[in-house]
Amino acid sequence: MTPARTPTRTAAPRGRRAARSSGDERESAILATAERLLHDRAFADISIDDLARGAGISRPTFYFYFPSKDAVLLTLLDRVTEEAEATCGDVLVRLAEDPPARWRELIARFHETFGGHRAVVLACAQVRGTNAEVRRLWATVMERWVQAIETAIEAERRRGAAPDGLPARDLAIALNSMNERVWYATFAGDGPAVAERDVVDVLLDVWLSAIYRTPRP
């Protein structure tokens, strides 16, 4: 989990062809159709014809925007992760103000974003084992979040708020991986799962206990 990044990319989003206006309504329609269909069926059961028909375009027109169905999913994942990071803003920068409140804010904002796009999150998790591009993109995103949390833990230790302990990077990996699995189980109903109304509080308690050795630092 990390504060919002300063946009630096000038190329088209992952999976797209040549750069075009980001506000293209037909591209947006394809992406919206894909996310809507994912609520009702598995990614493998959605065809390019389904996406084109839902967007009100022809199959050849679809290929003008995306080279494949996988490219649509990659673009959706790219947008969801960027939205999550933008939503978190400068929460980690303000961590020293009130660590429990700021950690809760961070976890809650990620939960809200991922929960709002749970169909995309679940689809990517389900195809990650067989789709190398999705796996690489998710690994890149996770590494960015691990580095951000590692830096935050080290800062808390330097100012004396958190005790020394396990390497901060190992702790950051474990905490981010835990969130990923717990959210997947909650969103998918893949039991045993934490009830959605409780998941932020449960995750927060574990994070605080792991970082500060107490749930009430």
Secondary structure, DSSP 8 states (H G I E B T S, - for coil): ----------S--TT--S---TT-HHHHHHHHHHHHHHTTS-GGG--HHHHHHHHT--HHHHHHH-SSHHHHHHHHHHHHHHHHHHHHTTTGGGGGG-HHHHHHHHHHHHHHHHHHTHHHHHHHHHHTTT-HHHHHHHHHHHHHHHHHHHHHHHHHHHTTSS---S-HHHHHHHHHHHHHHHHHHHHHT-SS---TTTHHHHHHHHHHHHHHSSS--
